Amino acid sequence: MRARIAEAEQSQAPRTAAARPSAPPEWSLQIDIGTDQLHVAVHYGECAVGRARSRRITRQDAIEALAAGCESCFMCRPDRELQID
């Protein structure tokens, strides 16, 4: 009986791990609504502003976007996290 319980627990472990949601992006780039897909703002963490129209980016991409003139979100302030003035 114990062997069956252990076997059942082991078979469920991969399903449980797969069911966990992925981690939120550390950095994201908000995209404009229009067809041009212009970059609107850089966000940090789970910022809700513009979440629907954003894509994950790396820390380096966030730095480059801000340096290129992309706005920093007024709510989550990624420029503070990146220590960019």
Residue pairs with C-beta under 8 A, 6 or more apart in sequence:
24 45
24 46
25 45
25 56
25 57
26 44
26 45
26 59
27 42
27 43
27 44
27 56
27 57
27 58
27 59
27 61
27 62
27 78
28 42
28 43
28 47
28 51
28 54
28 55
28 56
28 57
29 39
29 41
29 42
29 43
29 54
29 55
29 57
29 61
29 62
29 65
29 70
30 39
30 40
30 41
30 42
30 43
30 49
30 50
30 53
30 54
30 73
31 37
31 38
31 39
31 40
31 53
31 54
31 55
32 38
32 39
32 40
32 53
33 53
39 65
39 70
40 50
40 53
40 70
40 71
41 49
41 50
41 70
41 71
41 72
41 73
42 57
42 62
42 65
42 66
42 70
42 71
42 72
42 73
42 78
42 79
43 49
43 50
43 51
43 54
43 73
43 76
43 78
44 62
44 73
44 76
44 77
44 78
44 81
45 76
47 73
47 75
47 76
48 75
49 73
49 74
49 75
49 76
50 73
57 65
59 82
62 78
62 82
63 82
63 84
66 72
66 78
66 79
66 82
66 84
67 84
72 78
72 79
72 84
79 85
